Amino acid sequence: MDTLAWLQRWYAEQCDGDWEHGYGIEIGTLDNPGWRVRINCTGTIVEGRPFSPLKVERTETDWLHAWWRMASSIPPAERTT
């Protein structure tokens, strides 16, 4: 299964008639160029689970950085929901 199909399935599994109205996934672009994916895990089985930051830099244009922040530590203007 490709990554986008997996993400779609995961999102659909979280939808319960309420969760999807307050939380969710945001996909945007970066200016270097790249993609930004924000996933609000509040109310999911992964909320509160340990997550070690991930940094993979294959080339200048092929890289991945991933980390976790509590929603309360994100400035309101940057929050997805």
Backbone bond lengths (Angstrom), bond angles and torsions (degrees), N, CA, C in turn:
res aa  C-N    CA-C-N  psi(-1)  N-CA   C-N-CA  omega(-1)  CA-C   N-CA-C  phi
1 M - - - 1.452 - - 1.529 108.13 -
2 D 1.321 116.71 133.94 1.453 118.08 179.12 1.531 110.61 -77.59
3 T 1.309 116.28 166.50 1.461 122.38 -172.83 1.520 112.21 -62.43
4 L 1.320 117.91 -42.94 1.460 120.05 -178.94 1.527 111.23 -65.27
5 A 1.304 117.55 -40.56 1.465 120.65 177.48 1.528 110.35 -64.08
6 W 1.338 117.24 -40.11 1.463 120.74 177.31 1.521 110.67 -62.24
7 L 1.338 116.84 -44.59 1.465 121.17 -179.92 1.528 111.08 -63.56
8 Q 1.305 117.42 -40.66 1.469 121.26 177.35 1.528 110.53 -61.68
9 R 1.326 116.18 -44.00 1.467 120.02 179.36 1.523 110.99 -64.04
10 W 1.356 117.18 -44.65 1.465 121.42 179.19 1.525 110.39 -59.72
11 Y 1.331 117.25 -45.94 1.464 121.16 179.52 1.531 110.29 -59.65
12 A 1.316 116.51 -47.80 1.468 120.25 -179.36 1.525 111.22 -59.90
13 E 1.332 117.64 -36.15 1.466 121.16 178.61 1.528 112.43 -67.03
14 Q 1.332 117.43 -26.16 1.468 120.52 179.80 1.526 111.57 -80.69
15 C 1.325 116.38 -26.97 1.468 120.97 -175.54 1.522 110.56 -65.45
16 D 1.330 114.67 122.23 1.460 120.03 -179.29 1.528 111.36 -132.13
17 G 1.320 116.53 17.80 1.459 120.20 -177.40 1.521 112.49 91.13
18 D 1.326 116.82 -13.33 1.468 121.59 -179.12 1.523 111.21 -128.11
19 W 1.334 117.07 -50.65 1.467 121.96 -174.81 1.521 111.83 -52.09
20 E 1.319 117.18 -46.46 1.462 121.04 -174.24 1.530 113.39 -66.40
21 H 1.318 117.68 -13.70 1.468 120.71 177.81 1.522 112.14 -87.55
22 G 1.325 117.51 -16.20 1.453 120.21 -178.57 1.514 114.82 -117.78
23 Y 1.324 117.30 -16.62 1.456 121.80 -176.44 1.515 108.67 -137.95
24 G 1.319 116.72 176.83 1.451 117.14 177.72 1.507 114.20 161.68
25 I 1.321 114.47 -156.35 1.459 123.62 -175.36 1.518 108.13 -124.99
26 E 1.325 115.72 138.48 1.463 121.23 175.98 1.522 108.19 -126.45
27 I 1.319 116.81 130.00 1.459 122.26 176.63 1.516 107.13 -119.55
28 G 1.330 116.09 126.95 1.459 121.26 -180.00 1.516 110.58 -140.64
29 T 1.312 115.20 179.53 1.454 120.25 179.64 1.522 110.79 -108.16
30 L 1.332 115.11 154.69 1.464 122.85 174.81 1.523 108.14 -107.37
31 D 1.309 116.10 166.44 1.466 119.32 -176.49 1.517 114.42 -93.90
32 N 1.328 118.93 12.91 1.463 118.59 -173.76 1.532 116.77 -114.02
33 P 1.219 133.52 16.82 1.452 127.74 -38.65 1.521 109.84 -78.97
34 G 1.285 115.79 165.75 1.451 120.46 179.35 1.513 110.47 176.29
35 W 1.311 115.13 -175.24 1.453 123.21 -179.01 1.519 109.73 -118.59
36 R 1.321 116.38 150.12 1.463 122.56 173.23 1.525 106.24 -124.55
37 V 1.318 115.76 129.49 1.464 121.00 176.99 1.517 106.98 -123.39
38 R 1.324 116.39 122.25 1.466 121.60 176.50 1.515 108.05 -116.11
39 I 1.314 114.67 129.75 1.467 120.42 -179.00 1.522 107.61 -124.60
40 N 1.313 117.09 118.83 1.459 121.49 177.03 1.522 107.06 -87.17
41 C 1.327 116.09 111.54 1.466 121.71 -174.50 1.526 113.31 -93.08
42 T 1.326 117.57 7.03 1.453 120.84 179.17 1.524 109.92 -55.16
43 G 1.314 116.18 129.79 1.456 120.92 177.36 1.514 114.88 79.60
44 T 1.343 117.94 9.34 1.464 120.83 178.22 1.525 109.20 -108.61
45 I 1.312 116.75 171.22 1.465 119.75 -178.79 1.524 112.53 -69.17
46 V 1.322 117.83 -15.80 1.466 119.84 179.37 1.528 112.76 -91.97
47 E 1.317 117.89 -6.80 1.465 120.14 178.96 1.529 109.63 -59.68
48 G 1.329 115.92 126.97 1.454 121.21 177.37 1.517 115.85 83.45
49 R 1.323 118.03 -6.36 1.468 119.80 177.87 1.522 110.02 -72.66
50 P 1.327 117.19 147.67 1.466 119.49 178.02 1.530 111.07 -62.43
51 F 1.320 115.31 142.99 1.459 121.19 177.51 1.520 107.83 -143.57
52 S 1.303 117.46 115.75 1.459 121.57 178.60 1.522 109.24 -83.52
53 P 1.334 117.38 133.17 1.467 119.17 177.40 1.522 110.72 -54.22
54 L 1.311 115.54 145.26 1.462 122.17 -177.37 1.521 108.39 -123.78
55 K 1.312 116.90 132.74 1.457 121.68 178.54 1.522 108.11 -139.43
56 V 1.329 116.52 112.18 1.465 123.22 178.60 1.528 106.27 -122.47
57 E 1.315 116.61 120.53 1.459 120.80 179.47 1.524 108.96 -127.89
58 R 1.323 115.88 93.86 1.467 120.96 -178.74 1.525 111.08 -79.19
59 T 1.333 115.51 -48.40 1.463 121.96 176.99 1.522 107.39 -143.75
60 E 1.322 116.61 -178.89 1.470 120.73 179.32 1.532 111.78 -63.57
61 T 1.319 117.37 -26.15 1.470 120.83 -178.62 1.524 113.41 -114.05
62 D 1.313 118.53 3.70 1.468 122.76 -179.85 1.518 107.94 -128.11
63 W 1.329 115.81 90.76 1.457 120.93 -175.88 1.524 110.89 -148.80
64 L 1.332 114.52 164.46 1.462 121.67 -179.96 1.519 108.31 -148.90
65 H 1.306 116.49 129.51 1.467 122.49 172.62 1.526 106.36 -125.74
66 A 1.304 117.29 131.37 1.466 121.02 179.40 1.518 108.63 -137.83
67 W 1.330 116.18 138.71 1.457 121.93 177.00 1.512 108.97 -154.89
68 W 1.300 115.61 171.35 1.450 122.99 -177.06 1.522 108.76 -123.15
69 R 1.330 116.30 137.16 1.462 121.44 172.73 1.524 108.00 -135.07
70 M 1.331 115.28 144.21 1.463 119.22 173.98 1.522 107.89 -66.16
71 A 1.312 116.93 139.61 1.466 120.90 -179.00 1.522 111.46 -55.40
72 S 1.325 117.48 -34.73 1.462 120.41 -177.82 1.524 112.45 -68.24
73 S 1.346 117.82 -17.00 1.460 120.34 179.99 1.525 112.45 -92.36
74 I 1.324 117.16 -2.45 1.461 121.46 -179.69 1.524 108.61 -93.39
75 P 1.336 117.90 128.58 1.459 119.07 178.59 1.527 111.04 -56.75
76 P 1.326 117.98 141.84 1.474 120.73 -176.67 1.528 114.36 -50.96
77 A 1.326 118.28 -36.99 1.468 120.33 -179.56 1.525 113.06 -67.02
78 E 1.349 118.28 -18.67 1.460 121.95 -179.12 1.523 113.09 -100.93
79 R 1.311 118.00 -5.28 1.471 120.91 -176.65 1.518 110.74 -74.10
80 T 1.324 115.20 143.39 1.468 119.56 177.64 1.509 110.19 -75.44
81 T 1.312 116.94 -39.04 1.470 121.98 177.34 1.496 108.08 -156.40
